[in-house]
Structures are given as structure tokens and as C-alpha cells.
Amino acid sequence: MMENQLCLLTFLLCFLPTAQSYIWAWIYSLPGHNANEVASLKDPGPSPSLELMTNACSSEIACPPELFCDHHFEICLPLRQEGEFCRQDDHCAKDLTCMFGKCLQTAPGGHEGARCHHDEDCAPDFCCARLHGEMVCKKKLLLDEKCHVPPGGIAFSINQVCPCLEGLVCRRMQPKREIPFAHEMKKDDWRCQKK
């Protein structure tokens, strides 16, 4: 029995550092984590951010300034800076907006990338359409730009296409045929053309 335990202990001591090196190399390669964050996981010393995480919060209990309440975990966390992950606007620092899951500079109202609900919320020659699921102002399509719109489905629900600019209409272009009658309709065949 003692021999088995000794063998197991020897095995763990010999191979555990190797396994750890593979695990840490894998963690370092993960997107969304910088090396300093991951290194702090190895040697957790006293950290001011850990103290902040002990502040409980809720819809009735507010967080101190420069912190937001993560209602999912009911803890106060530091406001996120530009480029950091977020779930809603109040997770981001001042003058930043949570767009596409990251804190970004807020686009001026009505301009490209600004949030909207209707076309009227956007500047002329822009429309209100979904981009990665967010309703934002996007430029209307120019002459000869691709304008195919799927009949529905998830692709249409996540990313929508603006209509063509005033005076243009979306039409299927006649393909240049190298082989007669060997043509299937493709998305690239639809372009904004003069009326």
C-alpha cells in the first residue's frame, strides 16, 4: 500500500509542473486576457480590486462612485474602460457606451454608429438598421453597392442592410455568361442601380 502511495506521489511531483506549464500556456493564449491578469491568478496577493468585490449591492443598495453594480453577481465592480467587456451602458466609464459587448466611444447622435430606433433618428442618407444585433445609424447604399436582402432568418435579424440612396433601386444584374444557361442567382448579383 505504502509503495503505491509513494509511486503516486513521485508521479505527481514529476509530472505536475509539466501539466501546469501546459495549462498556463493555454490560459495565456486565450483571447480577452492579458498576461498580467493571468499572472495574478498564479500568485494572488492583496489586491484593492478584491476588496471592491466584497461590496454587496442590489437595486436598493447603490455602489460607491467609480463602481457599478453587477446585478447578476450582486457585487460592486470598477467601471470598465474603453475596449473592456460589458453587458450594458452603466458598466462603462463616463462618455463610453456598451456596444457589441465592449465599452466604446459614444458616436454623435444621428451619425454612423449612433444608436437609433427609427430612420428619423439618423442623419440624411443614413438609415436605422441592425449591426451585430444593435440598432445603429448606417449609411444608405451607393451606386453599384451590393444590396441583396435575405427573406428573413438569423442573418437578417443580426445584420440588416440599408436601402439604396434616393434615386437608386436594388436590382439583379444580368450575369456575364461564359457558358449559356449555366447561371444560378447569387447575392452578389443584386446591386444599387439608377431608377
Buried (B, 14 or more C-beta within 10 A) or exposed (E): EEEEEEEEEEEEEEEEEEEEEEEBEEBEEEEEEEEEEBEEEEEEEEEEEEEBBEBEBEEEEEBEEEBBBBEEEEBBBBBBEEEBEBEEBEBBBEEBBBBEEBBBEBBEEBEBBBBBEEBEBBEEEBBBBBBEEBBBBBBBBEEEBEBBBEEEEEEEEEBBBBBBBEEBEBBEEEEEEEEEEEEEEEEEBBBBBEE
